[in-house]
């Protein structure tokens, strides 16, 4: 896995040039299991990725091409890792690692591999594999085989990476144990009253002061500022009229990598990462949440 990220740009170039890249269903990476769906199910996301088998990469890589997210893997490499680790979980952890690069926004940033991104993807793979039912040793099997002993400028050393996988595994394990101790909440859905679509509210700042916690800048219109208030409302402030127009609201989500969701007045959703990046349903970053100062 030493050069996973190094092959992203190469793989993207090959796709642009139209070289033959053998496609495969998610099942082909590990028997008849729909691995991609299993991974996305445990983190509560839709499987908006395409898995492709190809000999154009030596091992595996996460790439973005034409606005679509791909997980590329060399089936000979995955098979060899599974045999060496004596478990199919080894290959699954490789795919989970690459998906972690996508979900943590690493494939949206310029440049190649770096130790911080690799450890985030390692921790994600450990978390996911525990949710899927793997033991810690099974979650660490692939990295114990393919990672280098010593750190490099692009990748951490083996012990550090195994620790990151273990931390992700333990975090998922703690959630599972805690959920088993707490009675399940009611599954009765909310009763919706008949109502028309609520209009955008305008709140006078003199009567209801707005405490600004953050600033949201959209890439398609960076000159129009939006702000996050202490009530988690997203507002557009007019300094001349001293009014705050509520255009959306931020709520918590169940996703590890996108812990908050921005919902506007038309119930459209954007997903906020741990680093403040704001992404649409296709995984494209459309805005950034930052300090208001």
Secondary structure as UniProt FT lines:
FT   TURN            2..5
FT   HELIX           6..16
FT   TURN            17..18
FT   HELIX           26..29
FT   TURN            31..32
FT   HELIX           35..42
FT   TURN            43..44
FT   STRAND          50..53
FT   TURN            55..56
FT   STRAND          60..65
FT   TURN            66..67
FT   STRAND          68..73
FT   HELIX           75..85
FT   HELIX           89..103
FT   TURN            104..105
FT   HELIX           106..108
FT   HELIX           115..132
FT   HELIX           136..146
FT   HELIX           158..181
FT   STRAND          202..204
FT   TURN            205..207
FT   STRAND          212..218
FT   HELIX           219..221
FT   TURN            222..223
FT   STRAND          226..229
FT   TURN            230..231
FT   STRAND          233..238
FT   TURN            239..242
FT   STRAND          243..252
FT   STRAND          260..264
FT   TURN            265..266
FT   STRAND          269..272
FT   TURN            274..275
FT   STRAND          277..279
FT   TURN            281..282
FT   STRAND          285..290
//
